[in-house]
Amino acid sequence: MPDLHPADVRSIRVRILDRDYPLKVRGDKEALTRSLADYVNARLNQLKRQIPNQPDLTLAVLALLQFAEELDIREAQLSQLSAAIEAETAALAHHLDAVLDEAD
């Protein structure tokens, strides 16, 4: 975390798998942090219902692997979108150059 004025940092608690975790977050990130903690908790509880006899650490590792897979998919989608935008931009620039050349 970057150096912040102490007034910019808040101490909060989030609950994941029936355990409280104290965190320090920037005031403007509190709602996001709580929302993400709720999402992580929901995913872990979903896994716990699917495979109830696994220790919490195993559930956490499985959830992390799922999150990593989802991130990889999103990064691939973003890369494809970026490439498509670059190609479209190049095509538009080429078309614009051709139109401007005709106008001269």
Backbone hydrogen bonds, N-H to C=O, Kabsch-Sander energy under -0.5 kcal/mol:
donor,donor_aa,acceptor,acceptor_aa,energy
8,D,5,H,-2.8
9,V,6,P,-1.1
10,R,25,V,-3.6
12,I,10,R,-0.6
12,I,23,L,-2.8
14,V,21,Y,-2.2
16,I,14,V,-0.5
16,I,19,R,-2.7
19,R,16,I,-1.1
21,Y,14,V,-2.9
23,L,12,I,-3.0
25,V,10,R,-2.7
25,V,23,L,-0.5
27,G,8,D,-2.8
29,K,26,R,-2.0
30,E,27,G,-1.0
33,T,29,K,-2.8
34,R,30,E,-2.6
35,S,31,A,-2.3
36,L,32,L,-2.8
37,A,33,T,-2.5
38,D,34,R,-2.3
39,Y,35,S,-2.2
40,V,36,L,-2.8
41,N,37,A,-2.7
42,A,38,D,-2.4
43,R,39,Y,-2.4
44,L,40,V,-2.6
45,N,41,N,-2.6
46,Q,42,A,-2.1
47,L,43,R,-2.3
48,K,44,L,-2.5
49,R,45,N,-1.9
50,Q,46,Q,-1.7
51,I,47,L,-2.9
54,Q,51,I,-1.4
59,L,55,P,-2.1
60,A,56,D,-2.6
61,V,57,L,-2.3
62,L,58,T,-2.5
63,A,59,L,-2.6
64,L,60,A,-2.6
65,L,61,V,-2.2
66,Q,62,L,-2.1
67,F,63,A,-2.9
68,A,64,L,-2.7
69,E,65,L,-2.3
70,E,66,Q,-2.5
71,L,67,F,-2.6
72,D,68,A,-2.5
73,I,69,E,-2.2
74,R,70,E,-2.4
75,E,71,L,-2.7
76,A,72,D,-2.1
77,Q,73,I,-2.4
78,L,74,R,-2.7
79,S,75,E,-2.4
80,Q,76,A,-2.4
81,L,77,Q,-2.6
82,S,78,L,-2.7
83,A,79,S,-2.4
84,A,80,Q,-2.4
85,I,81,L,-2.6
86,E,82,S,-2.5
87,A,83,A,-2.4
88,E,84,A,-2.5
89,T,85,I,-2.8
90,A,86,E,-2.4
91,A,87,A,-2.3
92,L,88,E,-2.6
93,A,89,T,-2.6
94,H,90,A,-2.4
95,H,91,A,-2.5
96,L,92,L,-2.8
97,D,93,A,-2.6
98,A,94,H,-2.3
99,V,95,H,-2.3
100,L,96,L,-2.7
101,D,97,D,-2.4
102,E,98,A,-1.9
103,A,99,V,-1.5
104,D,100,L,-1.0
